[in-house]
Amino acid sequence: MKFNLHLLLPLIVFGLISCSDSNNEATHSAQNLQDETTQRVSAKPFTIEGVITNGAEKKFYLFEYGGNAPTKIDSIIADEMGKYNLQGQGSGFKFYSVGNTVNNVAALLLKGGEKISLDSDFNQMSISTKVNGSEDTKIMHEFSNKQKIFFDTMKSYKEEIEALGYEESAKREIIIQKAEKVKEDFNFFTYNFINKNLHSPAVYMAASELYDIVNEIEYLKKIEKTMFEHMIGSPFHNAVSQKIAQANQAISNAARQKQMVADQKSAFAKAGISIGKKAPDLNFPNPSGKNIALSSLKGKIVLLDFWASWCRPCRAENPNVVRLYKQYKDKGFTIYSYSLDKDAEKWKNAIQQDGLIWPYHTSDLKGWQAAGSAIYNIQSIPQTFLIGRDGNIIDIGLRGRDLEEKLKELLG
């Protein structure tokens, strides 16, 4: 759904904007400034005309976006040839669309005074549109068309992977590599699109593809500057501003997390557990009651993971750990999970529910009094120790992207 431009605009309004605080002082300030600017700049009429194939004698609307729902600002019944003419007024840039319903439209980015020619096919208005008279709309469509190709390609790769058997890891790896290359190329296109089109608010379309907001914050700032210049105080401008605020908060959180990990490493070092030293052995029962020794995994890269079924951050991190296990298990990576649970059934259920498919799960079911956690001086969970093939500790406290990058460095 996301790659269809006619759905992307309402998605942005309802998805991103609904998270905003209606009492946010900065938002109101920007909105007031927009209102003052609008009052100073007189609205100019614009027209949209053309032919909608298969649209003969059907009723069409001109929708405007920016509020809680698209607003109908004009309507017309096309003639027997599908010809139509719609009109509106605007004092600056706004997002519009032409269609018979909000789910079957051709999207536009217009400003007052423009005369637009828009031809489309009623049966596929979001992807068949031809526009003349609006360079900003053409720029917007350039991105949405490329975005659709990207999403269609990734969907195809996903279906290929899902059709493979569990044992077909080689084929799966080839498809994953292809998908990663497509994603890399699309990211490159997105960054270039932003840099090339900073003169137009159409650059806003690229904001939907900036997921790594911490590392992509500079691109968000470029988009925000353009939106400030052309659509200040609009929901679209506010949405980008919010993303930047989230990125700054994430950067601050990461700094605190980094300091916390440094403090933990210092505490572990005082207990004789540090990077480069041999990892203390653990030998505890699995859910079937059979003891498994950590040292028995020597020769593999091992993530020693202290967790519990009742630990929400642990459970939240589990999907990432599962993904990395599947990605690197054939390259000599495995996981030794030690649980601080007390209830055996809750422990076993969590293993099943989270899909923790590696065979090395242990616990003495003594909670915070667990012998294993005492050996490693565990004060909080989740806590991890990455252990090398030689049994020595490579790193401590790796989670999320940090763990992924370290495994990529070690295992390719």
Secondary structure by P-SEA (a helix, b strand, c coil): ccccaaaaaaaaaaacccccccccaaaaaaaaaaaaaaaabbbbbbbbbbbbcccccbbbbbbbcccccccccccccccccccccccccccccccccccccccbbbbbbbcccbbbbbbbbcccccccccccccaaaaaaaaaaaaaaaaaaaaaaaaaaaaaccccaaaaaaaaaaaaaaaaaaaaaaaaaaaaacccccccccccccccccccaaaaaaaaaaaaaacccccaaaaaaaaaaaaaaaaaaaaaaaaaaaaaaaaaaaaaccccccccbbbbbbccccbbbbccccccccccbbbbccccaaaaaaaaaaaaaaaaccccbbbbbbbbccccaaaaaaaaaaacccccbbbccccccccaaaaaaccccccbbbbbccccccccccccaaaaaaaaaaacc
